[in-house]
Amino acid sequence: MLTTIEFKGRKFIAGLSYFLFLVYIGLAAILLFFSSYRQAVRFGRNEAITEYNLVPFETIMRYINATGYINTSIVITNLAGNILAFVPLGFFLPLLFRGYMKFWRTFLLVVASTLLVESLQFYFRVGSFDVDDLILNSVGGVIGFGIYRIIHRMLQAYAK
């Protein structure tokens, strides 16, 4: 049975976790849709020229092959940024919602979220639709889920 202090401590951590999740969602929305670094669509003669990539690993390989021509920090920022952007989602989903404690449920929601973000960016012309972003964001969600599982198992072992 939990003592009053243990119960209050767990309640505080749960509240803090929900708060941090909401902060993450807000910051992600700002960075993904409203920040100044968002690539705007170029306009041609009377119509928008939209960019998209549906070939897996094309953009990733373009960045890797261009490391001798462009600043390496741009390559790292772009590739790692796409991964890191969805690590918190993969971590918070199983932490806060019991239904997402299974890998496949979390993975599918991360993929669906990424697909939604890419589609909205394309539709609202605040970026391009890139299947490589979908891949990298999904990898980030998987890493976040892995971090959750490691911490969860460590806490379970500590509690015994």
Secondary structure as UniProt FT lines:
FT   HELIX           4..29
FT   HELIX           30..34
FT   TURN            36..37
FT   STRAND          42..43
FT   STRAND          48..49
FT   STRAND          52..53
FT   TURN            56..57
FT   HELIX           58..65
FT   TURN            66..69
FT   HELIX           72..84
FT   TURN            85..86
FT   HELIX           87..96
FT   HELIX           98..100
FT   HELIX           103..123
FT   TURN            124..125
FT   STRAND          129..130
FT   HELIX           131..159
//
